[in-house]
């Protein structure tokens, strides 16, 4: 947010100050900050190059914007909302970006519908759901993993374009995600459709959520293990 008015020579150190300040505000002790200073400096230098390059063509950049679209459903409209880490408009095409500290989802996970976040965000934007952005066509779906190590960050494109192993236009990726959501809405409109805590347990993470707690997943999963089940 501060980039347009920053002194470029001091931008990297400004990033370091913001980063360490947020950690202190969160309660991190000074002893633990020694390691974070090194990571912060690595990311700070990377961030300056990142911002310079991403904005070189005069792109419109929106940070932490909320978008909403309504989808027609049998009983009442379904409201889909998203808060995008970063949106960039380049020559009428939109890049939707998500910053992560862990690994980006695989192309297979995106295609199968397990990670539709960026695809559906692009669909909201295309429908005019982000104020001041118009109705841009999807451009890129980009995950940026930031670690502070070497390299400090990596960019992973999950648009489904020609660089992917299973190439397809990004518009198709967005359409598939929206079609999948519509099927899901229609499924749960049925009175006989139960709300289950794990619809695809073979792909579930090991961590337990609040929904798993309500469904007593830990109990029956341990029971299955004891009986030799998977």
C-alpha positions in Angstrom: 0.0 0.0 0.0 2.9 2.4 0.7 4.8 1.6 -2.4 3.7 4.5 -4.6 5.2 7.1 -2.2 8.2 5.1 -0.9 11.8 6.2 -1.4 13.0 3.3 -3.5 16.5 3.4 -1.9 14.9 2.9 1.5 12.1 0.5 0.5 13.8 -2.7 1.5 14.6 -1.4 5.0 11.0 -0.1 5.2 9.8 -3.7 4.5 12.1 -5.1 7.2 10.7 -2.5 9.8 7.1 -3.4 8.9 7.8 -7.1 9.1 9.6 -7.1 12.4 7.1 -4.6 13.9 4.2 -6.9 13.1 6.0 -9.8 14.7 6.6 -7.8 17.9 3.0 -6.7 17.9 2.1 -10.4 17.8 4.1 -11.1 20.8 7.3 -12.6 19.4 10.2 -12.3 21.9 13.4 -10.4 20.8 15.4 -13.6 21.1 13.4 -15.2 18.3 13.6 -12.1 16.1 17.4 -12.7 15.4 16.5 -15.4 12.8 13.6 -13.3 11.5 15.9 -10.3 10.7 17.8 -12.4 8.2 14.6 -13.7 6.5 13.1 -10.2 6.5 16.1 -8.7 4.7 16.0 -11.4 2.1 12.3 -10.9 1.5 12.7 -7.1 1.6 15.3 -7.1 -1.2 13.0 -9.5 -3.2 9.9 -7.4 -2.6 11.5 -4.3 -4.1 12.3 -6.1 -7.3 8.9 -7.7 -7.3 7.0 -4.5 -7.0 9.2 -2.7 -9.5 8.7 -5.4 -12.1 4.9 -6.0 -11.4 4.1 -2.3 -11.8 6.4 -1.6 -14.7 3.6 -1.5 -17.3 1.4 0.8 -15.2 -0.8 -2.0 -13.9 -3.7 -1.2 -11.6 -2.9 -2.9 -8.2 -5.6 -3.6 -5.5 -4.6 -4.9 -2.1 -6.9 -6.9 0.2 -10.1 -6.1 -1.7 -13.4 -7.8 -1.1 -15.6 -8.9 -4.0 -19.1 -10.4 -4.1 -21.3 -12.1 -6.7 -24.7 -13.7 -6.5 -25.4 -17.0 -8.1 -29.0 -18.0 -8.9 -30.2 -21.1 -7.0 -33.5 -22.9 -6.7 -34.5 -21.4 -3.4 -32.7 -18.1 -3.1 -29.6 -16.5 -4.6 -26.2 -17.9 -3.3 -23.7 -15.2 -2.3 -20.1 -15.9 -3.1 -17.5 -13.6 -1.6 -13.7 -13.4 -1.6 -11.0 -11.2 -0.1 -8.1 -11.1 -2.6 -4.6 -10.7 -1.4 -3.7 -8.9 -4.5 -5.3 -8.1 -7.8 -3.4 -6.7 -10.8 -5.1 -5.4 -14.0 -2.7 -5.5 -17.0 -4.2 -4.4 -20.4 -7.7 -5.6 -19.5 -6.6 -9.0 -18.1 -6.6 -9.7 -14.4 -4.0 -11.4 -12.4 -5.3 -12.9 -9.1 -2.6 -13.4 -6.5 -2.4 -15.3 -3.2 0.6 -15.0 -0.9 1.6 -18.2 1.0 4.3 -19.3 3.4 3.6 -23.0 2.5 3.5 -24.9 -0.8 1.1 -23.8 -3.5 -1.6 -26.3 -4.5 -0.8 -28.5 -7.4 -2.4 -28.1 -10.8 -4.3 -31.4 -10.2 -5.7 -30.0 -7.0 -6.9 -26.8 -8.7 -8.4 -28.8 -11.7 -10.2 -31.3 -9.4 -11.8 -28.4 -7.4 -9.9 -28.8 -4.1 -8.3 -25.4 -4.5 -10.7 -23.1 -6.3 -9.9 -20.0 -4.5 -8.1 -18.0 -7.2 -10.4 -19.4 -10.0 -13.5 -18.3 -8.2 -12.0 -14.9 -7.3 -11.4 -14.4 -11.0 -15.0 -15.3 -11.7 -16.2 -12.7 -9.2 -14.1 -10.1 -10.9 -15.3 -11.1 -14.3 -18.9 -10.6 -13.1 -18.1 -7.1 -11.9 -18.0 -8.0 -8.2 -14.9 -5.9 -7.2 -15.7 -2.2 -7.0 -13.7 0.0 -9.4 -12.3 -2.9 -11.4 -14.9 -3.2 -14.1 -15.4 -6.7 -15.6 -11.9 -7.8 -16.5 -11.2 -11.1 -18.2 -9.0 -13.6 -16.3 -5.3 -13.4 -17.0 -3.2 -15.3 -14.5 -3.9 -17.2 -11.3 -0.7 -16.8 -9.4 0.5 -18.2 -6.0 3.5 -16.5 -4.4 5.2 -18.6 -1.8 7.4 -16.4 0.5 9.9 -18.0 2.8 12.9 -15.6 3.1 15.3 -18.4 2.3 17.0 -19.0 -1.0 15.2 -18.1 -3.1 13.2 -15.7 -0.9 10.0 -16.3 -2.8 8.7 -18.4 -5.8 5.9 -17.7 -8.2 3.6 -20.6 -9.2 1.2 -20.1 -12.1 -2.0 -22.2 -11.8 -3.9 -20.6 -14.7 -3.9 -23.7 -16.8 -2.1 -22.0 -19.7 0.4 -23.4 -22.1 3.1 -23.6 -19.4 1.2 -26.2 -17.4 1.5 -29.9 -18.0 -2.1 -30.1 -18.8 -2.5 -26.9 -20.9 -5.8 -25.1 -21.2 -6.9 -21.4 -21.4 -7.3 -19.7 -18.0 -10.9 -18.9 -19.0 -11.6 -22.6 -19.0 -10.1 -23.0 -15.6 -12.3 -20.3 -14.2 -15.4 -21.7 -16.0 -14.7 -25.1 -14.6 -14.5 -23.8 -11.0 -17.7 -21.9 -11.4 -19.5 -24.9 -12.9 -18.3 -27.0 -10.0 -19.6 -24.5 -7.5 -23.0 -24.5 -9.2 -23.1 -28.3 -9.1 -22.3 -28.2 -5.4 -25.0 -25.6 -4.7 -27.6 -27.7 -6.5 -26.5 -30.8 -4.6 -27.0 -29.1 -1.2 -30.3 -27.7 -2.2 -31.7 -31.2 -2.0 -33.4 -32.0 1.4 -31.9 -35.5 1.4 -28.3 -34.3 1.0 -26.4 -34.6 4.4 -23.8 -32.1 5.4 -20.7 -34.2 6.0 -17.5 -33.0 7.6 -15.2 -34.8 5.1 -16.5 -35.3 1.6 -13.2 -36.7 0.3 -11.4 -38.2 3.3 -8.7 -39.8 1.2 -7.5 -36.2 0.4 -8.1 -34.7 3.8 -5.2 -33.2 5.8 -4.1 -34.7 9.1 -5.2 -31.7 11.0 -8.7 -31.7 12.6 -11.0 -28.7 12.1 -14.0 -27.6 14.2 -16.3 -29.4 11.8 -14.4 -32.7 12.3 -14.7 -32.2 16.1 -18.5 -31.9 15.8 -18.6 -35.0 13.6 -16.4 -36.9 16.1 -14.0 -37.7 13.3 -11.1 -38.4 15.7 -13.1 -41.1 17.4 -14.2 -43.0 14.3 -10.9 -42.6 12.5 -9.0 -44.0 15.5 -11.5 -46.9 15.7 -10.9 -47.7 12.0 -7.2 -47.7 12.5 -7.5 -50.1 15.5 -9.6 -52.5 13.3 -7.0 -52.5 10.5 -8.9 -50.1 8.3 -7.3 -47.3 6.3 
